[in-house]
Amino acid sequence: MSLTMFVREDSTQYIHHDQLFKQLIHTFFTEFLEVFFPDVHEHIDFSTIKPLSEEMFTDLLEGESRRADIIIETKLKGQDTMIIIHVEPQSYGQSNFHERMYHYFSLLYNKYRKPILPIAIFSYNENRYERNKFTIEFPFFHVLTFQFLMLELRKMNWRDYIYTNNPVAAALLSNMGYTEKEKVQVKIEFMRMLFKIEINPAKAELINGFFETYLRLNEREELQLMKEIKQLDRDEADFISKLPNSWKEKGLREGIEKEKRKIALEMLKEGLTIDLIIRITNLSREEIDHLRKKL
């Protein structure tokens, strides 16, 4: 099996998107198939996975080079035949994308001459109709029909995945079909999923960083988030407070200090530790000590 992602060399934004998806799926490849393509997962012999060297393909007609960043070789269970799985992340609409997928398929088959399973991941911020077939035919003869599996994230209901405890599903909640009003709840559920998933800190940071890239809260939403956090179980709240969060990156802002102090007072009344309150509100120890004296 070979998982292959192509990066457009002429687009910085696309490279950034592709690199994020590449790192996420490469790190959690088993989990990716398990949650989104269970039928594929069932047949893969993951004990035979072998990363191969990076490949570069050049499109002579369009004058573009695309790099195959991840190529992993493996087998199907109970078989000796090697297969290739090609995963292509797509962050923008493209009318001929289905033809591009066939082009990649042809290049890979010409290179490896092995069975190929192509998968496309669509992550743009709109609902589109995507074709997963490319056909060549004449009025008098049908030459071929090429098909690929696809994952249309924006059309997926994020609530269907919050109980999976799957790291890839957690990260990709940020790209699924939620409304603006649901953004805070999506982030709360993401952090709760991350709390329940037993992975090392480095992988947790990867998942959190991916999520934060695609789902950003404004100041009002950040305040709502902090209010929601204090309603959680103490262990969950303590874990969440240690994550790099958007309000920490932006720092303290004029206009929301009063609300933060109000939240801190409520936390003090409920007996939360000062260290925990500092991590959640980003207030200084001196400010919280001052508030505590008012109680």
C-alpha positions as CSV (number, residue, x, y, z in Angstrom):
1,M,0.0,0.0,0.0
2,S,1.3,3.4,-0.8
3,L,-0.3,6.5,0.7
4,T,0.7,9.4,-1.6
5,M,0.0,13.1,-1.2
6,F,0.9,15.6,-4.0
7,V,1.9,19.2,-3.1
8,R,1.4,21.9,-5.7
9,E,4.8,23.6,-6.0
10,D,3.2,26.9,-7.2
11,S,0.9,27.5,-4.3
12,T,2.1,28.4,-0.8
13,Q,-1.4,28.1,0.7
14,Y,-2.0,24.7,-0.9
15,I,1.4,23.5,0.4
16,H,0.5,24.6,3.9
17,H,-2.9,22.8,3.7
18,D,-1.4,19.7,2.2
19,Q,1.4,19.5,4.7
20,L,-1.0,19.7,7.6
21,F,-3.2,16.9,6.2
22,K,-0.1,14.9,5.2
23,Q,1.3,15.0,8.7
24,L,-2.0,14.2,10.3
25,I,-2.9,11.2,8.1
26,H,0.7,9.9,8.0
27,T,0.9,9.9,11.8
28,F,-2.5,8.4,12.3
29,F,-2.9,6.4,9.1
30,T,-4.5,3.4,10.8
31,E,-6.9,5.5,12.7
32,F,-7.8,7.5,9.5
33,L,-8.9,4.3,7.7
34,E,-10.5,2.9,10.8
35,V,-12.9,5.8,11.3
36,F,-13.6,6.9,7.7
37,F,-13.0,3.8,5.6
38,P,-13.6,0.8,7.9
39,D,-14.1,-1.6,4.9
40,V,-10.6,-0.7,3.7
41,H,-9.2,-0.9,7.2
42,E,-10.5,-4.4,7.7
43,H,-8.4,-5.7,4.8
44,I,-5.1,-4.0,5.3
45,D,-2.2,-5.8,6.9
46,F,-0.7,-3.0,8.9
47,S,2.2,-5.1,10.1
48,T,3.6,-4.9,6.6
49,I,3.7,-1.1,6.2
50,K,7.0,0.1,4.9
51,P,7.6,3.8,4.1
52,L,9.3,4.4,0.8
53,S,11.3,7.3,-0.6
54,E,9.6,10.5,-1.8
55,E,8.7,10.7,-5.5
56,M,8.4,13.7,-7.8
57,F,6.0,13.7,-10.8
58,T,6.1,16.4,-13.5
59,D,3.1,17.4,-15.6
60,L,4.6,18.3,-18.9
61,L,1.4,19.8,-20.3
62,E,0.7,22.1,-17.3
63,G,4.3,22.7,-16.5
64,E,3.8,21.8,-12.8
65,S,5.7,19.4,-10.5
66,R,3.9,17.5,-7.7
67,R,5.7,15.8,-4.9
68,A,4.5,12.5,-3.5
69,D,5.3,13.2,0.1
70,I,4.2,9.9,1.6
71,I,4.5,6.5,0.0
72,I,3.9,3.6,2.3
73,E,4.0,0.0,1.0
74,T,2.0,-2.8,2.5
75,K,-0.2,-5.8,1.7
76,L,-3.7,-7.0,2.0
77,K,-4.4,-9.5,4.7
78,G,-3.7,-13.0,3.6
79,Q,-2.1,-11.9,0.3
80,D,1.4,-11.4,-1.0
81,T,0.4,-8.7,-3.6
82,M,1.6,-5.2,-2.7
83,I,-1.0,-2.4,-3.1
84,I,-1.0,1.4,-3.3
85,I,-3.4,3.7,-1.5
86,H,-3.3,7.2,-2.9
87,V,-4.8,9.9,-0.7
88,E,-5.3,13.4,-2.2
89,P,-6.3,16.3,0.1
90,Q,-8.2,19.0,-1.8
91,S,-8.8,22.4,-0.2
92,Y,-10.4,24.3,-3.1
93,G,-12.9,23.7,-5.8
94,Q,-11.6,22.5,-9.2
95,S,-13.9,21.5,-12.1
96,N,-11.5,18.9,-13.5
97,F,-10.4,17.4,-10.2
98,H,-11.8,14.0,-11.1
99,E,-9.5,14.0,-14.2
100,R,-6.5,15.0,-12.0
101,M,-7.2,12.0,-9.8
102,Y,-7.0,9.8,-12.9
103,H,-3.8,11.5,-14.0
104,Y,-2.3,10.7,-10.6
105,F,-3.5,7.1,-10.8
106,S,-1.9,6.7,-14.2
107,L,1.4,8.1,-13.0
108,L,1.5,5.9,-9.9
109,Y,0.5,2.8,-11.9
110,N,3.1,3.5,-14.5
111,K,5.7,3.8,-11.7
112,Y,4.7,0.8,-9.5
113,R,2.5,-1.4,-11.7
114,K,0.6,-2.4,-8.6
115,P,-3.1,-2.2,-7.6
116,I,-4.1,1.3,-6.6
117,L,-6.9,2.5,-4.3
118,P,-7.4,6.3,-4.7
119,I,-9.0,8.4,-2.0
120,A,-9.8,12.1,-2.1
121,I,-10.4,14.3,0.9
122,F,-12.4,17.5,0.2
123,S,-12.0,20.1,3.0
124,Y,-13.2,23.5,1.5
125,N,-15.7,25.7,3.3
126,E,-18.7,25.1,1.1
127,N,-21.0,22.3,-0.1
128,R,-20.2,21.4,-3.7
129,Y,-21.1,18.5,-6.0
130,E,-18.0,16.5,-6.6
131,R,-17.6,13.8,-9.3
132,N,-15.7,10.7,-8.2
133,K,-15.7,9.2,-11.8
134,F,-13.6,10.0,-14.8
135,T,-14.9,8.4,-18.1
136,I,-13.5,8.0,-21.5
137,E,-16.0,6.9,-24.1
138,F,-17.2,7.3,-27.6
139,P,-20.7,7.1,-29.1
140,F,-19.7,3.6,-30.4
141,F,-17.4,2.4,-27.5
142,H,-16.9,2.7,-23.8
143,V,-13.1,2.8,-23.1
144,L,-12.9,3.1,-19.3
145,T,-14.5,4.4,-16.1
146,F,-12.1,5.4,-13.3
147,Q,-13.5,5.8,-9.8
148,F,-12.1,6.9,-6.4
149,L,-13.3,7.0,-2.8
150,M,-14.0,10.4,-1.4
151,L,-14.4,12.1,1.9
152,E,-16.5,15.3,1.8
153,L,-15.8,16.8,5.2
154,R,-18.2,19.8,5.0
155,K,-21.1,17.4,4.3
156,M,-20.4,15.4,7.4
157,N,-22.1,15.9,10.8
158,W,-19.5,16.6,13.4
159,R,-21.8,15.2,16.2
160,D,-21.5,11.7,14.6
161,Y,-17.8,11.5,15.5
162,I,-17.5,13.0,19.0
163,Y,-17.8,9.6,20.7
164,T,-15.3,7.8,18.5
165,N,-12.2,8.8,20.5
166,N,-10.4,8.7,17.2
167,P,-7.5,11.3,16.9
168,V,-8.1,11.9,13.2
169,A,-11.8,12.4,13.7
170,A,-11.1,14.8,16.5
171,A,-8.8,16.9,14.3
172,L,-11.1,16.9,11.3
173,L,-14.1,18.1,13.4
174,S,-12.7,21.5,12.5
175,N,-13.5,20.9,8.8
176,M,-16.9,19.3,9.2
177,G,-20.4,20.7,8.7
178,Y,-21.1,22.9,11.7
179,T,-22.8,26.3,11.9
180,E,-21.3,29.5,13.2
181,K,-23.4,29.1,16.4
182,E,-22.0,25.6,17.0
183,K,-18.3,26.6,16.8
184,V,-17.8,26.9,20.5
185,Q,-19.5,23.6,21.1
186,V,-17.4,21.9,18.4
187,K,-14.3,23.1,20.1
188,I,-15.4,21.9,23.6
189,E,-16.2,18.5,22.2
190,F,-12.9,18.4,20.4
191,M,-11.0,19.1,23.6
192,R,-13.0,16.5,25.5
193,M,-12.2,14.0,22.8
194,L,-8.5,14.9,23.1
195,F,-8.7,14.4,26.9
196,K,-10.1,10.8,26.4
197,I,-7.6,9.8,23.7
198,E,-4.6,8.1,25.2
199,I,-1.7,9.4,23.1
200,N,1.6,11.1,23.9
201,P,1.9,14.9,24.3
202,A,3.6,15.4,20.9
203,K,0.8,13.7,19.1
204,A,-1.8,15.6,21.1
205,E,0.0,18.8,20.2
206,L,-0.2,17.8,16.5
207,I,-3.9,17.2,16.7
208,N,-4.6,20.4,18.6
209,G,-2.5,22.5,16.2
210,F,-4.4,21.1,13.2
211,F,-7.7,21.8,14.8
212,E,-6.7,25.4,15.8
213,T,-5.6,26.1,12.3
214,Y,-9.0,25.5,10.8
215,L,-11.4,26.5,13.6
216,R,-10.7,29.9,15.1
217,L,-12.8,31.7,17.7
218,N,-13.4,35.4,18.0
219,E,-13.2,37.3,21.3
220,R,-16.9,36.7,22.2
221,E,-16.6,33.0,21.4
222,E,-13.4,32.7,23.4
223,L,-15.2,34.1,26.5
224,Q,-18.1,31.7,25.9
225,L,-15.5,28.9,25.7
226,M,-14.0,29.8,29.0
227,K,-17.4,29.8,30.6
228,E,-18.1,26.3,29.2
229,I,-14.7,25.0,30.4
230,K,-15.5,25.8,34.0
231,Q,-18.6,23.6,33.8
232,L,-16.6,20.6,32.9
233,D,-15.2,17.9,35.2
234,R,-12.1,19.2,37.0
235,D,-9.8,16.6,35.3
236,E,-11.1,17.6,31.9
237,A,-10.8,21.4,32.7
238,D,-7.2,20.9,34.0
239,F,-6.2,19.0,30.9
240,I,-7.9,21.6,28.5
241,S,-6.2,24.5,30.3
242,K,-2.8,23.1,29.4
243,L,-3.5,23.0,25.7
244,P,-2.3,25.9,23.5
245,N,-5.4,27.9,22.8
246,S,-6.3,30.8,20.6
247,W,-7.0,33.2,23.5
248,K,-3.6,32.5,25.0
249,E,-1.9,33.2,21.7
250,K,-3.7,36.5,21.4
251,G,-3.0,37.5,24.9
252,L,-5.1,39.8,27.2
253,R,-7.2,42.3,25.3
254,E,-8.7,45.5,26.4
255,G,-12.5,45.2,26.7
256,I,-12.7,41.6,27.9
257,E,-10.7,41.9,31.2
258,K,-13.9,42.6,33.2
259,E,-15.5,39.4,31.9
260,K,-12.4,37.4,32.7
261,R,-12.3,38.6,36.2
262,K,-16.0,37.7,36.6
263,I,-15.3,34.2,35.4
264,A,-12.3,34.0,37.8
265,L,-14.5,35.0,40.7
266,E,-17.0,32.3,39.9
267,M,-14.2,29.7,39.7
268,L,-12.9,30.9,43.1
269,K,-16.3,30.5,44.6
270,E,-16.4,26.9,43.3
271,G,-13.1,26.1,44.9
272,L,-10.9,25.7,41.8
273,T,-7.2,26.1,42.3
274,I,-5.5,29.4,41.5
275,D,-3.1,27.6,39.1
276,L,-6.0,26.2,37.2
277,I,-7.8,29.6,37.1
278,I,-4.6,31.2,35.8
279,R,-4.3,28.7,33.0
280,I,-7.9,29.1,31.9
281,T,-8.4,32.9,32.2
282,N,-4.8,34.0,31.5
283,L,-5.0,36.4,34.4
284,S,-2.0,37.0,36.6
285,R,-1.6,35.4,40.0
286,E,-1.7,38.9,41.6
287,E,-5.0,39.7,39.9
288,I,-6.5,36.4,41.1
289,D,-5.2,37.0,44.6
290,H,-6.8,40.4,44.6
291,L,-10.1,38.9,43.5
292,R,-9.8,36.2,46.2
293,K,-9.5,38.8,48.9
294,K,-12.8,40.3,47.8
295,L,-14.7,37.1,48.6
